Amino acid sequence: MNKFSVLTASVLSALMLSSVSAAPVTTEGTGVGKHGDIAVAVTFDNGKITKIDVVQNKENKVLAQKVFTELKDNVIRTNSVEIDGIAGATFSSKGFLDAVKAAADKAGVKLAAKPADTKKADSAMAQNQSYDVVVIGAGGAGFAAAVEAKSKGANVVLLEKMPTVGGNSLISGAEMNVAGSWVQKNLNINDDTPERFAEDTL
Ligand SMILES: Cc1cc2nc3c(=O)[nH]c(=O)nc-3n(C[C@H](O)[C@H](O)[C@H](O)COP(=O)(O)OP(=O)(O)OC[C@H]3O[C@@H](n4cnc5c(N)ncnc54)[C@H](O)[C@@H]3O)c2cc1C
C-alpha cells in the first residue's frame, strides 16, 4: 500500500467513525416521582435532546400533566435539566428531570447549565381587565361560586395560582359530610338538619 492509499484509507475510516458517532442515540433513564418510578427514553443528536418519550409513570394525571408537556418541552428547548419544575407537581417534576439526567449520563451527554430564563411572558393577555365578580381560587368552593355567579348573568373571572385547577377538592376522598346522608340513614339518625350541621361545623 503506497503513502497515498494509506492516507485515503485513514481519512475514509475517520469520516466513517465521525458519521457513526454523530448518529442519534436513544437511552433510558429512571427517576423517582411522587407515586413511583418515572422512566423516560431520551434521543440525543450531537449532544442535543431531540425527543423524550415517557415510558412509565404512575403520577396523578391532572396534577402532573404539565410535567409531561410543558416541562418536557422546556427541557428539550433548553437542553438542560437545571430548570424550574411545575408548581404543585414538585416530586413528579424532580423524578422526570432526574430520569432525563440519568439517560444523558448513560449516553455520555453533558447537558447545558442553568439557562438564564425559561419563562415566557403571555403577551396575548390584556393588562387591564374588568369583571363583575372576581373569584380567587379554583377549588370546589371557587368553582361553585363562579358557576353560581355566571348563572345569574354576571361577568365572572376565576383565578388560580397553581398551574392546574382543582385545589384540595381534586385530591379529596369526595365523601360528603352532610345532614341526611346515607350514612346517617343506615345508622337510623333521622333528626339531623342543615341548620344543625352548620352549628356543628361552627
Ligand atoms: C387528601 C384529602 C382528602 C380529603 N377528603 C375529604 C373527604 O373525603 N370529604 C370531605 O368532605 N373533605 C375532604 N377533604 C377536605 C376537602 O378536600 C376540603 O375541605 C375542600 O376541598 C376545600 O375546598 P375549597 O374550595 O375551600 O379549597 P380548595 O379545593 O383547596 O381550593 C382552593 C384553591 O385556591 C387556590 N388559591 C389559594 N390561594 C390563592 C391565591 N392567592 N390566588 C389564587 N388561587 C389561590 C388554591 O391553589 C386552590 O386551588 C380532603 C382533603 C384532602 C387534602
The ligand as an ORCA input file, in Angstrom:
! r2SCAN-3c Opt
* xyz 0 1
  C     -56.241     14.148     50.808
  C     -57.516     14.855     51.210
  C     -58.680     14.126     51.320
  C     -59.869     14.772     51.691
  N     -61.020     14.022     51.754
  C     -62.185     14.634     52.042
  C     -63.438     13.921     52.032
  O     -63.479     12.727     51.739
  N     -64.566     14.590     52.340
  C     -64.572     15.930     52.650
  O     -65.624     16.475     52.889
  N     -63.401     16.646     52.643
  C     -62.231     16.045     52.349
  N     -61.055     16.765     52.336
  C     -61.123     18.203     52.614
  C     -61.658     18.921     51.368
  O     -60.901     18.494     50.250
  C     -61.521     20.436     51.536
  O     -62.166     20.836     52.718
  C     -62.159     21.153     50.351
  O     -61.649     20.642     49.120
  C     -61.886     22.634     50.438
  O     -62.443     23.235     49.279
  P     -62.046     24.689     48.903
  O     -62.664     25.007     47.567
  O     -62.337     25.581     50.047
  O     -60.445     24.671     48.772
  P     -59.557     24.015     47.641
  O     -60.244     22.932     46.891
  O     -58.255     23.684     48.281
  O     -59.352     25.226     46.631
  C     -58.628     26.402     46.987
  C     -57.936     26.876     45.714
  O     -57.476     28.209     45.896
  C     -56.199     28.335     45.319
  N     -55.563     29.511     45.910
  C     -55.163     29.679     47.172
  N     -54.659     30.914     47.337
  C     -54.744     31.541     46.132
  C     -54.368     32.827     45.657
  N     -53.818     33.742     46.477
  N     -54.591     33.130     44.356
  C     -55.161     32.215     43.522
  N     -55.534     30.974     43.918
  C     -55.316     30.641     45.212
  C     -55.548     27.024     45.655
  O     -54.439     26.780     44.850
  C     -56.695     26.049     45.389
  O     -56.747     25.631     44.046
  C     -59.865     16.163     51.969
  C     -58.677     16.889     51.839
  C     -57.518     16.261     51.451
  C     -56.262     17.067     51.285
*
